[in-house]
């Protein structure tokens, strides 16, 4: 390891001290790099936490909008049913898809297939 013949104890001690100082510098530098990487990781973690919170808020927002859409869909379905009941022919019970739609003397709608002319009686 060390050549004791050519170097004195003081020289060996000085070289060892220099090597230790170099290694301390390297350790200090690496420690600084680790600290910097740790801070970067902490920042990234905070960014991810913020993005997670944003996504949670957007998810809740979308859930609320989905509920609203479900309610509106149910309302439209109910309105469609009510409208069909109003225009459904009372004789064949079909919803007319083409015109004309006639009215009996009492004002009830009758499809063109079931209409028997102006003298027809009220089907109700």
TORKOL-4160 file (C-alpha; in steps of 0.2 Angstrom, whole numbers, padded with zeros to 4 digits, m for minus):
124
<pt num="1" X="0000" Y="0000" Z="0000"/>
<pt num="2" X="0012" Y="0013" Z="0006"/>
<pt num="3" X="0031" Y="0012" Z="0002"/>
<pt num="4" X="0038" Y="0014" Z="0020"/>
<pt num="5" X="0056" Y="0015" Z="0014"/>
<pt num="6" X="0054" Y="0030" Z="0003"/>
<pt num="7" X="0042" Y="0040" Z="0013"/>
<pt num="8" X="0043" Y="0046" Z="0030"/>
<pt num="9" X="0028" Y="0045" Z="0042"/>
<pt num="10" X="0024" Y="0063" Z="0041"/>
<pt num="11" X="0023" Y="0062" Z="0022"/>
<pt num="12" X="0012" Y="0047" Z="0023"/>
<pt num="13" X="0001" Y="0056" Z="0036"/>
<pt num="14" X="0001" Y="0072" Z="0024"/>
<pt num="15" X="m0004" Y="0061" Z="0009"/>
<pt num="16" X="m0018" Y="0052" Z="0019"/>
<pt num="17" X="m0024" Y="0069" Z="0025"/>
<pt num="18" X="m0025" Y="0076" Z="0007"/>
<pt num="19" X="m0034" Y="0060" Z="0001"/>
<pt num="20" X="m0047" Y="0062" Z="0015"/>
<pt num="21" X="m0049" Y="0080" Z="0011"/>
<pt num="22" X="m0053" Y="0076" Z="m0007"/>
<pt num="23" X="m0065" Y="0062" Z="m0002"/>
<pt num="24" X="m0073" Y="0074" Z="0010"/>
<pt num="25" X="m0075" Y="0087" Z="m0004"/>
<pt num="26" X="m0083" Y="0073" Z="m0015"/>
<pt num="27" X="m0094" Y="0068" Z="m0001"/>
<pt num="28" X="m0099" Y="0086" Z="0002"/>
<pt num="29" X="m0103" Y="0088" Z="m0017"/>
<pt num="30" X="m0113" Y="0072" Z="m0018"/>
<pt num="31" X="m0122" Y="0077" Z="m0002"/>
<pt num="32" X="m0127" Y="0094" Z="m0011"/>
<pt num="33" X="m0133" Y="0085" Z="m0026"/>
<pt num="34" X="m0143" Y="0073" Z="m0015"/>
<pt num="35" X="m0151" Y="0089" Z="m0006"/>
<pt num="36" X="m0155" Y="0097" Z="m0023"/>
<pt num="37" X="m0163" Y="0081" Z="m0029"/>
<pt num="38" X="m0173" Y="0079" Z="m0013"/>
<pt num="39" X="m0179" Y="0097" Z="m0015"/>
<pt num="40" X="m0184" Y="0093" Z="m0033"/>
<pt num="41" X="m0193" Y="0078" Z="m0028"/>
<pt num="42" X="m0202" Y="0088" Z="m0015"/>
<pt num="43" X="m0207" Y="0101" Z="m0028"/>
<pt num="44" X="m0213" Y="0087" Z="m0040"/>
<pt num="45" X="m0223" Y="0079" Z="m0025"/>
<pt num="46" X="m0232" Y="0095" Z="m0022"/>
<pt num="47" X="m0235" Y="0098" Z="m0040"/>
<pt num="48" X="m0243" Y="0080" Z="m0041"/>
<pt num="49" X="m0253" Y="0084" Z="m0025"/>
<pt num="50" X="m0260" Y="0100" Z="m0033"/>
<pt num="51" X="m0264" Y="0091" Z="m0049"/>
<pt num="52" X="m0273" Y="0077" Z="m0039"/>
<pt num="53" X="m0283" Y="0090" Z="m0030"/>
<pt num="54" X="m0288" Y="0098" Z="m0047"/>
<pt num="55" X="m0293" Y="0081" Z="m0054"/>
<pt num="56" X="m0303" Y="0078" Z="m0039"/>
<pt num="57" X="m0312" Y="0094" Z="m0041"/>
<pt num="58" X="m0315" Y="0091" Z="m0059"/>
<pt num="59" X="m0321" Y="0074" Z="m0056"/>
<pt num="60" X="m0334" Y="0081" Z="m0043"/>
<pt num="61" X="m0339" Y="0094" Z="m0056"/>
<pt num="62" X="m0342" Y="0081" Z="m0069"/>
<pt num="63" X="m0352" Y="0070" Z="m0057"/>
<pt num="64" X="m0363" Y="0085" Z="m0053"/>
<pt num="65" X="m0365" Y="0088" Z="m0072"/>
<pt num="66" X="m0369" Y="0070" Z="m0075"/>
<pt num="67" X="m0382" Y="0071" Z="m0062"/>
<pt num="68" X="m0389" Y="0087" Z="m0070"/>
<pt num="69" X="m0390" Y="0078" Z="m0087"/>
<pt num="70" X="m0398" Y="0063" Z="m0079"/>
<pt num="71" X="m0412" Y="0074" Z="m0072"/>
<pt num="72" X="m0414" Y="0083" Z="m0088"/>
<pt num="73" X="m0415" Y="0067" Z="m0097"/>
<pt num="74" X="m0428" Y="0061" Z="m0085"/>
<pt num="75" X="m0438" Y="0077" Z="m0088"/>
<pt num="76" X="m0437" Y="0076" Z="m0106"/>
<pt num="77" X="m0442" Y="0058" Z="m0106"/>
<pt num="78" X="m0457" Y="0063" Z="m0095"/>
<pt num="79" X="m0462" Y="0077" Z="m0107"/>
<pt num="80" X="m0460" Y="0066" Z="m0122"/>
<pt num="81" X="m0472" Y="0053" Z="m0114"/>
<pt num="82" X="m0484" Y="0067" Z="m0110"/>
<pt num="83" X="m0483" Y="0074" Z="m0127"/>
<pt num="84" X="m0486" Y="0057" Z="m0135"/>
<pt num="85" X="m0501" Y="0054" Z="m0124"/>
<pt num="86" X="m0509" Y="0070" Z="m0130"/>
<pt num="87" X="m0506" Y="0067" Z="m0149"/>
<pt num="88" X="m0509" Y="0048" Z="m0148"/>
<pt num="89" X="m0524" Y="0043" Z="m0159"/>
<pt num="90" X="m0538" Y="0036" Z="m0147"/>
<pt num="91" X="m0543" Y="0024" Z="m0160"/>
<pt num="92" X="m0527" Y="0014" Z="m0165"/>
<pt num="93" X="m0517" Y="0021" Z="m0150"/>
<pt num="94" X="m0502" Y="0025" Z="m0162"/>
<pt num="95" X="m0493" Y="0041" Z="m0162"/>
<pt num="96" X="m0495" Y="0049" Z="m0179"/>
<pt num="97" X="m0479" Y="0052" Z="m0188"/>
<pt num="98" X="m0486" Y="0060" Z="m0204"/>
<pt num="99" X="m0500" Y="0072" Z="m0206"/>
<pt num="100" X="m0513" Y="0077" Z="m0207"/>
<pt num="101" X="m0520" Y="0075" Z="m0190"/>
<pt num="102" X="m0538" Y="0078" Z="m0189"/>
<pt num="103" X="m0549" Y="0083" Z="m0174"/>
<pt num="104" X="m0566" Y="0075" Z="m0170"/>
<pt num="105" X="m0580" Y="0087" Z="m0165"/>
<pt num="106" X="m0575" Y="0086" Z="m0147"/>
<pt num="107" X="m0557" Y="0092" Z="m0152"/>
<pt num="108" X="m0548" Y="0075" Z="m0149"/>
<pt num="109" X="m0534" Y="0072" Z="m0162"/>
<pt num="110" X="m0537" Y="0057" Z="m0174"/>
<pt num="111" X="m0524" Y="0050" Z="m0186"/>
<pt num="112" X="m0527" Y="0051" Z="m0205"/>
<pt num="113" X="m0529" Y="0032" Z="m0206"/>
<pt num="114" X="m0543" Y="0032" Z="m0193"/>
<pt num="115" X="m0552" Y="0048" Z="m0198"/>
<pt num="116" X="m0569" Y="0044" Z="m0206"/>
<pt num="117" X="m0573" Y="0061" Z="m0213"/>
<pt num="118" X="m0581" Y="0076" Z="m0206"/>
<pt num="119" X="m0596" Y="0067" Z="m0200"/>
<pt num="120" X="m0586" Y="0055" Z="m0189"/>
<pt num="121" X="m0591" Y="0054" Z="m0171"/>
<pt num="122" X="m0580" Y="0057" Z="m0156"/>
<pt num="123" X="m0570" Y="0041" Z="m0153"/>
<pt num="124" X="m0569" Y="0045" Z="m0134"/>
